[in-house]
Amino acid sequence: MASTGAPWAVRRAAPELGTVVRVTHKTKVTLLFQPDCTLPRAEHMWAEPLDHRHFKLLNTSFFAPLCVEDIVETRPFRDTPHAITRLVEPSDLTLSVTQIDPIVSITEACRVTEGWQVLGASWTEGAEPPHLNTVWHAHGTPDRVFSVIAHDIRGLPGWHMPVIYGPVDRTNEAIGLWAHLPGG
């Protein structure tokens, strides 16, 4: 999976936790943000085309509850050929977003998140503002993911409790809190 400009590398899980599927054709889809919010104008994510309007995400959004393997619908909008208009179907994966303070080193963040791989995480990416997005396998229920992270960061300076987005939490209404879904 491609990173969206993360300042540190994607960490892959052990091979027995999942398989890597090679995508021969990918394109960028765009999530547009509300003009009155403090987010950038847009976020671009890699996706595998399923047909001319539907795509399977190959990235996780750093700003909205969209996870790798979610199916989205797009349409041309202004200067954007593939603007996301709605989430069609969330994947069965769980997404956690853990806020960290600047005092947390990349080395520490990698050490903590690598431990999550043996507990069901596929990978973790970091971005600015400082947060860590972690994708968890389907058997990593939102409650289990929260418990794992809460246990591992308890007492660590600069780590904050995560926000967890299971499949039922990733909805068009949740995405629309930040994003502009044209025609969605």
Disulfide bonds with the S-S distance in Angstrom:
none
